[in-house]
Amino acid sequence: LTAIDLWFDRDTLQPTSVSTLDDSETQTVVNLSEIVTNAELTDKAFDTSLPIEPGWQIDENRIANDSE
């Protein structure tokens, strides 16, 4: 990344937007809304199992490890 810009709400100090600029001059902007702080999280929130519901397409690709 070439640059990262963050915007914060002056009153709450919560992030409101982030902008990144990569080496190819591609800019990505993400606007954050409906931020919830100190929310109760269950173990399911951290579940990384693949989805089994209809409508999902799963592509698995191995990335070569150059150190091997």
mmCIF file of the N, C-alpha and C atoms, coordinates in Angstrom:
data_MODEL
# 
_entry.id   MODEL 
# 
loop_
_atom_site.group_PDB 
_atom_site.id 
_atom_site.type_symbol 
_atom_site.label_atom_id 
_atom_site.label_alt_id 
_atom_site.label_comp_id 
_atom_site.label_asym_id 
_atom_site.label_entity_id 
_atom_site.label_seq_id 
_atom_site.pdbx_PDB_ins_code 
_atom_site.Cartn_x 
_atom_site.Cartn_y 
_atom_site.Cartn_z 
_atom_site.occupancy 
_atom_site.B_iso_or_equiv 
_atom_site.pdbx_formal_charge 
_atom_site.auth_seq_id 
_atom_site.auth_comp_id 
_atom_site.auth_asym_id 
_atom_site.auth_atom_id 
_atom_site.pdbx_PDB_model_num 
ATOM 1   N N  . LEU A 1 1  ? 0.827   -1.183  0.000  1.00 0.00 ? 1  LEU A N  1 
ATOM 2   C CA . LEU A 1 1  ? 0.000   0.000   0.000  1.00 0.00 ? 1  LEU A CA 1 
ATOM 3   C C  . LEU A 1 1  ? 0.871   1.248   0.000  1.00 0.00 ? 1  LEU A C  1 
ATOM 4   N N  . THR A 1 2  ? 0.409   2.237   -0.711 1.00 0.00 ? 2  THR A N  1 
ATOM 5   C CA . THR A 1 2  ? 1.104   3.509   -0.768 1.00 0.00 ? 2  THR A CA 1 
ATOM 6   C C  . THR A 1 2  ? 0.612   4.454   0.314  1.00 0.00 ? 2  THR A C  1 
ATOM 7   N N  . ALA A 1 3  ? -0.714  4.442   0.586  1.00 0.00 ? 3  ALA A N  1 
ATOM 8   C CA . ALA A 1 3  ? -1.274  5.354   1.581  1.00 0.00 ? 3  ALA A CA 1 
ATOM 9   C C  . ALA A 1 3  ? -2.537  4.764   2.193  1.00 0.00 ? 3  ALA A C  1 
ATOM 10  N N  . ILE A 1 4  ? -2.763  5.098   3.461  1.00 0.00 ? 4  ILE A N  1 
ATOM 11  C CA . ILE A 1 4  ? -4.007  4.762   4.155  1.00 0.00 ? 4  ILE A CA 1 
ATOM 12  C C  . ILE A 1 4  ? -4.474  6.029   4.853  1.00 0.00 ? 4  ILE A C  1 
ATOM 13  N N  . ASP A 1 5  ? -5.712  6.439   4.595  1.00 0.00 ? 5  ASP A N  1 
ATOM 14  C CA . ASP A 1 5  ? -6.306  7.594   5.265  1.00 0.00 ? 5  ASP A CA 1 
ATOM 15  C C  . ASP A 1 5  ? -7.492  7.108   6.093  1.00 0.00 ? 5  ASP A C  1 
ATOM 16  N N  . LEU A 1 6  ? -7.575  7.566   7.338  1.00 0.00 ? 6  LEU A N  1 
ATOM 17  C CA . LEU A 1 6  ? -8.675  7.218   8.229  1.00 0.00 ? 6  LEU A CA 1 
ATOM 18  C C  . LEU A 1 6  ? -9.421  8.477   8.622  1.00 0.00 ? 6  LEU A C  1 
ATOM 19  N N  . TRP A 1 7  ? -10.758 8.389   8.700  1.00 0.00 ? 7  TRP A N  1 
ATOM 20  C CA . TRP A 1 7  ? -11.586 9.491   9.172  1.00 0.00 ? 7  TRP A CA 1 
ATOM 21  C C  . TRP A 1 7  ? -12.301 9.023   10.433 1.00 0.00 ? 7  TRP A C  1 
ATOM 22  N N  . PHE A 1 8  ? -12.380 9.929   11.419 1.00 0.00 ? 8  PHE A N  1 
ATOM 23  C CA . PHE A 1 8  ? -13.014 9.620   12.698 1.00 0.00 ? 8  PHE A CA 1 
ATOM 24  C C  . PHE A 1 8  ? -14.074 10.660  13.020 1.00 0.00 ? 8  PHE A C  1 
ATOM 25  N N  . ASP A 1 9  ? -15.107 10.240  13.742 1.00 0.00 ? 9  ASP A N  1 
ATOM 26  C CA . ASP A 1 9  ? -16.100 11.153  14.265 1.00 0.00 ? 9  ASP A CA 1 
ATOM 27  C C  . ASP A 1 9  ? -15.473 11.924  15.432 1.00 0.00 ? 9  ASP A C  1 
ATOM 28  N N  . ARG A 1 10 ? -15.562 13.244  15.415 1.00 0.00 ? 10 ARG A N  1 
ATOM 29  C CA . ARG A 1 10 ? -14.920 14.070  16.455 1.00 0.00 ? 10 ARG A CA 1 
ATOM 30  C C  . ARG A 1 10 ? -15.490 13.811  17.849 1.00 0.00 ? 10 ARG A C  1 
ATOM 31  N N  . ASP A 1 11 ? -16.782 13.517  17.937 1.00 0.00 ? 11 ASP A N  1 
ATOM 32  C CA . ASP A 1 11 ? -17.413 13.336  19.253 1.00 0.00 ? 11 ASP A CA 1 
ATOM 33  C C  . ASP A 1 11 ? -17.161 11.955  19.838 1.00 0.00 ? 11 ASP A C  1 
ATOM 34  N N  . THR A 1 12 ? -17.309 10.912  19.019 1.00 0.00 ? 12 THR A N  1 
ATOM 35  C CA . THR A 1 12 ? -17.199 9.538   19.526 1.00 0.00 ? 12 THR A CA 1 
ATOM 36  C C  . THR A 1 12 ? -15.821 8.925   19.313 1.00 0.00 ? 12 THR A C  1 
ATOM 37  N N  . LEU A 1 13 ? -15.031 9.532   18.440 1.00 0.00 ? 13 LEU A N  1 
ATOM 38  C CA . LEU A 1 13 ? -13.725 9.002   18.032 1.00 0.00 ? 13 LEU A CA 1 
ATOM 39  C C  . LEU A 1 13 ? -13.827 7.643   17.355 1.00 0.00 ? 13 LEU A C  1 
ATOM 40  N N  . GLN A 1 14 ? -15.024 7.291   16.880 1.00 0.00 ? 14 GLN A N  1 
ATOM 41  C CA . GLN A 1 14 ? -15.219 6.057   16.129 1.00 0.00 ? 14 GLN A CA 1 
ATOM 42  C C  . GLN A 1 14 ? -14.823 6.290   14.678 1.00 0.00 ? 14 GLN A C  1 
ATOM 43  N N  . PRO A 1 15 ? -14.227 5.297   14.025 1.00 0.00 ? 15 PRO A N  1 
ATOM 44  C CA . PRO A 1 15 ? -13.880 5.450   12.609 1.00 0.00 ? 15 PRO A CA 1 
ATOM 45  C C  . PRO A 1 15 ? -15.142 5.560   11.760 1.00 0.00 ? 15 PRO A C  1 
ATOM 46  N N  . THR A 1 16 ? -15.096 6.416   10.743 1.00 0.00 ? 16 THR A N  1 
ATOM 47  C CA . THR A 1 16 ? -16.238 6.568   9.839  1.00 0.00 ? 16 THR A CA 1 
ATOM 48  C C  . THR A 1 16 ? -15.908 6.155   8.411  1.00 0.00 ? 16 THR A C  1 
ATOM 49  N N  . SER A 1 17 ? -14.642 6.266   8.015  1.00 0.00 ? 17 SER A N  1 
ATOM 50  C CA . SER A 1 17 ? -14.222 5.890   6.659  1.00 0.00 ? 17 SER A CA 1 
ATOM 51  C C  . SER A 1 17 ? -12.748 5.537   6.662  1.00 0.00 ? 17 SER A C  1 
ATOM 52  N N  . VAL A 1 18 ? -12.376 4.728   5.669  1.00 0.00 ? 18 VAL A N  1 
ATOM 53  C CA . VAL A 1 18 ? -10.969 4.426   5.433  1.00 0.00 ? 18 VAL A CA 1 
ATOM 54  C C  . VAL A 1 18 ? -10.746 4.415   3.928  1.00 0.00 ? 18 VAL A C  1 
ATOM 55  N N  . SER A 1 19 ? -9.629  4.965   3.513  1.00 0.00 ? 19 SER A N  1 
ATOM 56  C CA . SER A 1 19 ? -9.274  5.007   2.098  1.00 0.00 ? 19 SER A CA 1 
ATOM 57  C C  . SER A 1 19 ? -7.862  4.461   1.947  1.00 0.00 ? 19 SER A C  1 
ATOM 58  N N  . THR A 1 20 ? -7.671  3.567   0.991  1.00 0.00 ? 20 THR A N  1 
ATOM 59  C CA . THR A 1 20 ? -6.332  3.030   0.719  1.00 0.00 ? 20 THR A CA 1 
ATOM 60  C C  . THR A 1 20 ? -5.955  3.315   -0.722 1.00 0.00 ? 20 THR A C  1 
ATOM 61  N N  . LEU A 1 21 ? -4.682  3.487   -0.943 1.00 0.00 ? 21 LEU A N  1 
ATOM 62  C CA . LEU A 1 21 ? -4.136  3.698   -2.279 1.00 0.00 ? 21 LEU A CA 1 
ATOM 63  C C  . LEU A 1 21 ? -2.989  2.707   -2.445 1.00 0.00 ? 21 LEU A C  1 
ATOM 64  N N  . ASP A 1 22 ? -3.087  1.842   -3.471 1.00 0.00 ? 22 ASP A N  1 
ATOM 65  C CA . ASP A 1 22 ? -2.027  0.857   -3.650 1.00 0.00 ? 22 ASP A CA 1 
ATOM 66  C C  . ASP A 1 22 ? -0.992  1.330   -4.672 1.00 0.00 ? 22 ASP A C  1 
ATOM 67  N N  . ASP A 1 23 ? 0.007   0.483   -4.900 1.00 0.00 ? 23 ASP A N  1 
ATOM 68  C CA . ASP A 1 23 ? 1.117   0.846   -5.790 1.00 0.00 ? 23 ASP A CA 1 
ATOM 69  C C  . ASP A 1 23 ? 0.678   1.119   -7.227 1.00 0.00 ? 23 ASP A C  1 
ATOM 70  N N  . SER A 1 24 ? -0.450  0.547   -7.646 1.00 0.00 ? 24 SER A N  1 
ATOM 71  C CA . SER A 1 24 ? -0.935  0.776   -9.015 1.00 0.00 ? 24 SER A CA 1 
ATOM 72  C C  . SER A 1 24 ? -1.896  1.965   -9.073 1.00 0.00 ? 24 SER A C  1 
ATOM 73  N N  . GLU A 1 25 ? -1.939  2.771   -8.008 1.00 0.00 ? 25 GLU A N  1 
ATOM 74  C CA . GLU A 1 25 ? -2.781  3.960   -7.923 1.00 0.00 ? 25 GLU A CA 1 
ATOM 75  C C  . GLU A 1 25 ? -4.274  3.622   -7.854 1.00 0.00 ? 25 GLU A C  1 
ATOM 76  N N  . THR A 1 26 ? -4.617  2.399   -7.439 1.00 0.00 ? 26 THR A N  1 
ATOM 77  C CA . THR A 1 26 ? -6.007  2.015   -7.245 1.00 0.00 ? 26 THR A CA 1 
ATOM 78  C C  . THR A 1 26 ? -6.438  2.459   -5.852 1.00 0.00 ? 26 THR A C  1 
ATOM 79  N N  . GLN A 1 27 ? -7.520  3.227   -5.798 1.00 0.00 ? 27 GLN A N  1 
ATOM 80  C CA . GLN A 1 27 ? -8.019  3.714   -4.523 1.00 0.00 ? 27 GLN A CA 1 
ATOM 81  C C  . GLN A 1 27 ? -9.243  2.908   -4.113 1.00 0.00 ? 27 GLN A C  1 
ATOM 82  N N  . THR A 1 28 ? -9.289  2.506   -2.846 1.00 0.00 ? 28 THR A N  1 
ATOM 83  C CA . THR A 1 28 ? -10.434 1.817   -2.279 1.00 0.00 ? 28 THR A CA 1 
ATOM 84  C C  . THR A 1 28 ? -10.920 2.635   -1.096 1.00 0.00 ? 28 THR A C  1 
ATOM 85  N N  . VAL A 1 29 ? -12.219 2.919   -1.064 1.00 0.00 ? 29 VAL A N  1 
ATOM 86  C CA . VAL A 1 29 ? -12.809 3.680   0.038  1.00 0.00 ? 29 VAL A CA 1 
ATOM 87  C C  . VAL A 1 29 ? -13.899 2.826   0.672  1.00 0.00 ? 29 VAL A C  1 
ATOM 88  N N  . VAL A 1 30 ? -13.851 2.719   2.005  1.00 0.00 ? 30 VAL A N  1 
ATOM 89  C CA . VAL A 1 30 ? -14.869 1.984   2.752  1.00 0.00 ? 30 VAL A CA 1 
ATOM 90  C C  . VAL A 1 30 ? -15.495 2.960   3.739  1.00 0.00 ? 30 VAL A C  1 
ATOM 91  N N  . ASN A 1 31 ? -16.819 3.106   3.663  1.00 0.00 ? 31 ASN A N  1 
ATOM 92  C CA . ASN A 1 31 ? -17.553 3.943   4.607  1.00 0.00 ? 31 ASN A CA 1 
ATOM 93  C C  . ASN A 1 31 ? -18.179 3.038   5.661  1.00 0.00 ? 31 ASN A C  1 
ATOM 94  N N  . LEU A 1 32 ? -17.952 3.355   6.911  1.00 0.00 ? 32 LEU A N  1 
ATOM 95  C CA . LEU A 1 32 ? -18.445 2.537   8.014  1.00 0.00 ? 32 LEU A CA 1 
ATOM 96  C C  . LEU A 1 32 ? -19.715 3.161   8.579  1.00 0.00 ? 32 LEU A C  1 
ATOM 97  N N  . SER A 1 33 ? -20.713 2.337   8.847  1.00 0.00 ? 33 SER A N  1 
ATOM 98  C CA . SER A 1 33 ? -21.956 2.835   9.434  1.00 0.00 ? 33 SER A CA 1 
ATOM 99  C C  . SER A 1 33 ? -22.512 1.779   10.386 1.00 0.00 ? 33 SER A C  1 
ATOM 100 N N  . GLU A 1 34 ? -23.416 2.209   11.231 1.00 0.00 ? 34 GLU A N  1 
ATOM 101 C CA . GLU A 1 34 ? -24.074 1.328   12.194 1.00 0.00 ? 34 GLU A CA 1 
ATOM 102 C C  . GLU A 1 34 ? -23.049 0.550   13.021 1.00 0.00 ? 34 GLU A C  1 
ATOM 103 N N  . ILE A 1 35 ? -22.020 1.237   13.475 1.00 0.00 ? 35 ILE A N  1 
ATOM 104 C CA . ILE A 1 35 ? -20.977 0.609   14.278 1.00 0.00 ? 35 ILE A CA 1 
ATOM 105 C C  . ILE A 1 35 ? -21.528 0.310   15.665 1.00 0.00 ? 35 ILE A C  1 
ATOM 106 N N  . VAL A 1 36 ? -21.316 -0.902  16.132 1.00 0.00 ? 36 VAL A N  1 
ATOM 107 C CA . VAL A 1 36 ? -21.744 -1.307  17.469 1.00 0.00 ? 36 VAL A CA 1 
ATOM 108 C C  . VAL A 1 36 ? -20.493 -1.618  18.272 1.00 0.00 ? 36 VAL A C  1 
ATOM 109 N N  . THR A 1 37 ? -20.364 -0.983  19.418 1.00 0.00 ? 37 THR A N  1 
ATOM 110 C CA . THR A 1 37 ? -19.206 -1.239  20.277 1.00 0.00 ? 37 THR A CA 1 
ATOM 111 C C  . THR A 1 37 ? -19.620 -2.062  21.486 1.00 0.00 ? 37 THR A C  1 
ATOM 112 N N  . ASN A 1 38 ? -18.675 -2.831  21.989 1.00 0.00 ? 38 ASN A N  1 
ATOM 113 C CA . ASN A 1 38 ? -18.889 -3.656  23.186 1.00 0.00 ? 38 ASN A CA 1 
ATOM 114 C C  . ASN A 1 38 ? -20.066 -4.606  23.045 1.00 0.00 ? 38 ASN A C  1 
ATOM 115 N N  . ALA A 1 39 ? -20.299 -5.101  21.835 1.00 0.00 ? 39 ALA A N  1 
ATOM 116 C CA . ALA A 1 39 ? -21.394 -6.040  21.598 1.00 0.00 ? 39 ALA A CA 1 
ATOM 117 C C  . ALA A 1 39 ? -21.005 -7.414  22.129 1.00 0.00 ? 39 ALA A C  1 
ATOM 118 N N  . GLU A 1 40 ? -21.996 -8.128  22.626 1.00 0.00 ? 40 GLU A N  1 
ATOM 119 C CA . GLU A 1 40 ? -21.772 -9.498  23.063 1.00 0.00 ? 40 GLU A CA 1 
ATOM 120 C C  . GLU A 1 40 ? -21.572 -10.379 21.838 1.00 0.00 ? 40 GLU A C  1 
ATOM 121 N N  . LEU A 1 41 ? -20.493 -11.141 21.800 1.00 0.00 ? 41 LEU A N  1 
ATOM 122 C CA . LEU A 1 41 ? -20.206 -12.023 20.671 1.00 0.00 ? 41 LEU A CA 1 
ATOM 123 C C  . LEU A 1 41 ? -20.221 -13.470 21.137 1.00 0.00 ? 41 LEU A C  1 
ATOM 124 N N  . THR A 1 42 ? -20.824 -14.318 20.319 1.00 0.00 ? 42 THR A N  1 
ATOM 125 C CA . THR A 1 42 ? -20.823 -15.746 20.606 1.00 0.00 ? 42 THR A CA 1 
ATOM 126 C C  . THR A 1 42 ? -19.672 -16.402 19.858 1.00 0.00 ? 42 THR A C  1 
ATOM 127 N N  . ASP A 1 43 ? -19.388 -17.642 20.163 1.00 0.00 ? 43 ASP A N  1 
ATOM 128 C CA . ASP A 1 43 ? -18.341 -18.372 19.453 1.00 0.00 ? 43 ASP A CA 1 
ATOM 129 C C  . ASP A 1 43 ? -18.643 -18.466 17.962 1.00 0.00 ? 43 ASP A C  1 
ATOM 130 N N  . LYS A 1 44 ? -19.932 -18.459 17.585 1.00 0.00 ? 44 LYS A N  1 
ATOM 131 C CA . LYS A 1 44 ? -20.318 -18.540 16.171 1.00 0.00 ? 44 LYS A CA 1 
ATOM 132 C C  . LYS A 1 44 ? -19.764 -17.349 15.380 1.00 0.00 ? 44 LYS A C  1 
ATOM 133 N N  . ALA A 1 45 ? -19.575 -16.210 16.007 1.00 0.00 ? 45 ALA A N  1 
ATOM 134 C CA . ALA A 1 45 ? -19.044 -15.034 15.316 1.00 0.00 ? 45 ALA A CA 1 
ATOM 135 C C  . ALA A 1 45 ? -17.624 -15.277 14.816 1.00 0.00 ? 45 ALA A C  1 
ATOM 136 N N  . PHE A 1 46 ? -16.938 -16.243 15.402 1.00 0.00 ? 46 PHE A N  1 
ATOM 137 C CA . PHE A 1 46 ? -15.559 -16.546 15.022 1.00 0.00 ? 46 PHE A CA 1 
ATOM 138 C C  . PHE A 1 46 ? -15.441 -17.866 14.260 1.00 0.00 ? 46 PHE A C  1 
ATOM 139 N N  . ASP A 1 47 ? -16.571 -18.434 13.850 1.00 0.00 ? 47 ASP A N  1 
ATOM 140 C CA . ASP A 1 47 ? -16.601 -19.703 13.119 1.00 0.00 ? 47 ASP A CA 1 
ATOM 141 C C  . ASP A 1 47 ? -16.142 -19.472 11.683 1.00 0.00 ? 47 ASP A C  1 
ATOM 142 N N  . THR A 1 48 ? -15.127 -20.193 11.254 1.00 0.00 ? 48 THR A N  1 
ATOM 143 C CA . THR A 1 48 ? -14.605 -20.052 9.890  1.00 0.00 ? 48 THR A CA 1 
ATOM 144 C C  . THR A 1 48 ? -14.955 -21.255 9.007  1.00 0.00 ? 48 THR A C  1 
ATOM 145 N N  . SER A 1 49 ? -15.979 -22.002 9.406  1.00 0.00 ? 49 SER A N  1 
ATOM 146 C CA . SER A 1 49 ? -16.424 -23.142 8.593  1.00 0.00 ? 49 SER A CA 1 
ATOM 147 C C  . SER A 1 49 ? -16.958 -22.646 7.254  1.00 0.00 ? 49 SER A C  1 
ATOM 148 N N  . LEU A 1 50 ? -16.789 -23.462 6.227  1.00 0.00 ? 50 LEU A N  1 
ATOM 149 C CA . LEU A 1 50 ? -17.317 -23.117 4.907  1.00 0.00 ? 50 LEU A CA 1 
ATOM 150 C C  . LEU A 1 50 ? -18.842 -23.149 4.943  1.00 0.00 ? 50 LEU A C  1 
ATOM 151 N N  . PRO A 1 51 ? -19.507 -22.230 4.230  1.00 0.00 ? 51 PRO A N  1 
ATOM 152 C CA . PRO A 1 51 ? -20.973 -22.217 4.224  1.00 0.00 ? 51 PRO A CA 1 
ATOM 153 C C  . PRO A 1 51 ? -21.522 -23.439 3.498  1.00 0.00 ? 51 PRO A C  1 
ATOM 154 N N  . ILE A 1 52 ? -22.634 -23.965 4.007  1.00 0.00 ? 52 ILE A N  1 
ATOM 155 C CA . ILE A 1 52 ? -23.267 -25.129 3.381  1.00 0.00 ? 52 ILE A CA 1 
ATOM 156 C C  . ILE A 1 52 ? -24.640 -24.765 2.807  1.00 0.00 ? 52 ILE A C  1 
ATOM 157 N N  . GLU A 1 53 ? -25.082 -23.531 3.031  1.00 0.00 ? 53 GLU A N  1 
ATOM 158 C CA . GLU A 1 53 ? -26.379 -23.103 2.527  1.00 0.00 ? 53 GLU A CA 1 
ATOM 159 C C  . GLU A 1 53 ? -26.348 -23.003 1.004  1.00 0.00 ? 53 GLU A C  1 
ATOM 160 N N  . PRO A 1 54 ? -27.493 -23.227 0.336  1.00 0.00 ? 54 PRO A N  1 
ATOM 161 C CA . PRO A 1 54 ? -27.559 -23.069 -1.124 1.00 0.00 ? 54 PRO A CA 1 
ATOM 162 C C  . PRO A 1 54 ? -27.205 -21.635 -1.531 1.00 0.00 ? 54 PRO A C  1 
ATOM 163 N N  . GLY A 1 55 ? -26.613 -21.503 -2.721 1.00 0.00 ? 55 GLY A N  1 
ATOM 164 C CA . GLY A 1 55 ? -26.306 -20.188 -3.251 1.00 0.00 ? 55 GLY A CA 1 
ATOM 165 C C  . GLY A 1 55 ? -24.850 -19.782 -3.104 1.00 0.00 ? 55 GLY A C  1 
ATOM 166 N N  . TRP A 1 56 ? -24.080 -20.524 -2.323 1.00 0.00 ? 56 TRP A N  1 
ATOM 167 C CA . TRP A 1 56 ? -22.661 -20.212 -2.161 1.00 0.00 ? 56 TRP A CA 1 
ATOM 168 C C  . TRP A 1 56 ? -21.836 -20.997 -3.154 1.00 0.00 ? 56 TRP A C  1 
ATOM 169 N N  . GLN A 1 57 ? -20.816 -20.376 -3.710 1.00 0.00 ? 57 GLN A N  1 
ATOM 170 C CA . GLN A 1 57 ? -19.861 -21.059 -4.574 1.00 0.00 ? 57 GLN A CA 1 
ATOM 171 C C  . GLN A 1 57 ? -18.511 -21.006 -3.864 1.00 0.00 ? 57 GLN A C  1 
ATOM 172 N N  . ILE A 1 58 ? -17.857 -22.133 -3.732 1.00 0.00 ? 58 ILE A N  1 
ATOM 173 C CA . ILE A 1 58 ? -16.582 -22.204 -3.027 1.00 0.00 ? 58 ILE A CA 1 
ATOM 174 C C  . ILE A 1 58 ? -15.484 -22.523 -4.022 1.00 0.00 ? 58 ILE A C  1 
ATOM 175 N N  . ASP A 1 59 ? -14.474 -21.662 -4.107 1.00 0.00 ? 59 ASP A N  1 
ATOM 176 C CA . ASP A 1 59 ? -13.300 -21.875 -4.949 1.00 0.00 ? 59 ASP A CA 1 
ATOM 177 C C  . ASP A 1 59 ? -12.095 -22.023 -4.034 1.00 0.00 ? 59 ASP A C  1 
ATOM 178 N N  . GLU A 1 60 ? -11.369 -23.115 -4.191 1.00 0.00 ? 60 GLU A N  1 
ATOM 179 C CA . GLU A 1 60 ? -10.182 -23.348 -3.375 1.00 0.00 ? 60 GLU A CA 1 
ATOM 180 C C  . GLU A 1 60 ? -8.959  -23.331 -4.282 1.00 0.00 ? 60 GLU A C  1 
ATOM 181 N N  . ASN A 1 61 ? -8.002  -22.485 -3.955 1.00 0.00 ? 61 ASN A N  1 
ATOM 182 C CA . ASN A 1 61 ? -6.774  -22.366 -4.736 1.00 0.00 ? 61 ASN A CA 1 
ATOM 183 C C  . ASN A 1 61 ? -5.580  -22.421 -3.807 1.00 0.00 ? 61 ASN A C  1 
ATOM 184 N N  . ARG A 1 62 ? -4.612  -23.225 -4.148 1.00 0.00 ? 62 ARG A N  1 
ATOM 185 C CA . ARG A 1 62 ? -3.388  -23.285 -3.356 1.00 0.00 ? 62 ARG A CA 1 
ATOM 186 C C  . ARG A 1 62 ? -2.426  -22.238 -3.863 1.00 0.00 ? 62 ARG A C  1 
ATOM 187 N N  . ILE A 1 63 ? -1.751  -21.592 -2.943 1.00 0.00 ? 63 ILE A N  1 
ATOM 188 C CA . ILE A 1 63 ? -0.772  -20.566 -3.278 1.00 0.00 ? 63 ILE A CA 1 
ATOM 189 C C  . ILE A 1 63 ? 0.610   -21.176 -3.108 1.00 0.00 ? 63 ILE A C  1 
ATOM 190 N N  . ALA A 1 64 ? 1.430   -21.054 -4.137 1.00 0.00 ? 64 ALA A N  1 
ATOM 191 C CA . ALA A 1 64 ? 2.784   -21.623 -4.091 1.00 0.00 ? 64 ALA A CA 1 
ATOM 192 C C  . ALA A 1 64 ? 3.596   -20.932 -3.017 1.00 0.00 ? 64 ALA A C  1 
ATOM 193 N N  . ASN A 1 65 ? 4.365   -21.712 -2.292 1.00 0.00 ? 65 ASN A N  1 
ATOM 194 C CA . ASN A 1 65 ? 5.241   -21.188 -1.272 1.00 0.00 ? 65 ASN A CA 1 
ATOM 195 C C  . ASN A 1 65 ? 6.636   -21.104 -1.883 1.00 0.00 ? 65 ASN A C  1 
ATOM 196 N N  . ASP A 1 66 ? 7.137   -19.903 -2.115 1.00 0.00 ? 66 ASP A N  1 
ATOM 197 C CA . ASP A 1 66 ? 8.427   -19.723 -2.778 1.00 0.00 ? 66 ASP A CA 1 
ATOM 198 C C  . ASP A 1 66 ? 9.607   -20.210 -1.941 1.00 0.00 ? 66 ASP A C  1 
ATOM 199 N N  . SER A 1 67 ? 9.400   -20.412 -0.633 1.00 0.00 ? 67 SER A N  1 
ATOM 200 C CA . SER A 1 67 ? 10.509  -20.829 0.219  1.00 0.00 ? 67 SER A CA 1 
ATOM 201 C C  . SER A 1 67 ? 10.729  -22.333 0.182  1.00 0.00 ? 67 SER A C  1 
ATOM 202 N N  . GLU A 1 68 ? 9.870   -23.080 -0.491 1.00 0.00 ? 68 GLU A N  1 
ATOM 203 C CA . GLU A 1 68 ? 10.052  -24.541 -0.568 1.00 0.00 ? 68 GLU A CA 1 
ATOM 204 C C  . GLU A 1 68 ? 10.927  -24.931 -1.719 1.00 0.00 ? 68 GLU A C  1 
# 
